[in-house]
Structure formats: structure tokens, C-alpha cells
Amino acid sequence: VGSLEFCAGKLGSKLILVLGHTQCGAIAGATKTYLGSKDGPTSKNVGCALEGLLIGLSRVAQQAEDELGVGAELDTLVAHSVKVNV
């Protein structure tokens, strides 16, 4: 997010293009965070910026799971989460 703020604020960029890619580490982490949160209660306190990002993206994994069905393989769920996010 900081890079985007810099582009728009300091460099005066008028257009920012955000693209998805396969094997996205952020989406994979968010999917694992989402699946982990289903196993038990999670803290409402975010420990770091990365954890906040992963928690924020977990709704993408939830939508992917809703579309694929509970029990989908992790790799399949991550790949579909990438598509959902784009």
C-alpha cells in the first residue's frame, strides 16, 4: 500500500494498475490464515502489518471455498483464490 501511496502522492501517477499472478504468496498465506481460523478462535488483535494483510485477504479464500466447496485441496483453493482476487 505504501508503494501505491508514493506513486500517487509523490510521483503524481494518474493510473495504478494492479495485476494478479499465479502462485501468489500473499493469497497462499491468506488462504492458510483463513483455514487456520476455522480450526479455532483467533485473536482480534493484529500482531503486525503482514498479519493484518493476510486477515484482510482471507475473505477471498472464504469466497473461493464457497465456490469450490468445503474440503477442496489446498493448492486448488489457493489457485482459485487468486482468480477470485483478480
Summary of the structure (lengths in Angstrom):
residues: 86
radius of gyration: 14.9
end to end distance: 16.6
largest distance: 45.8
contacts: 203
relative contact order: 0.18
helix: 63%
strand: 0%
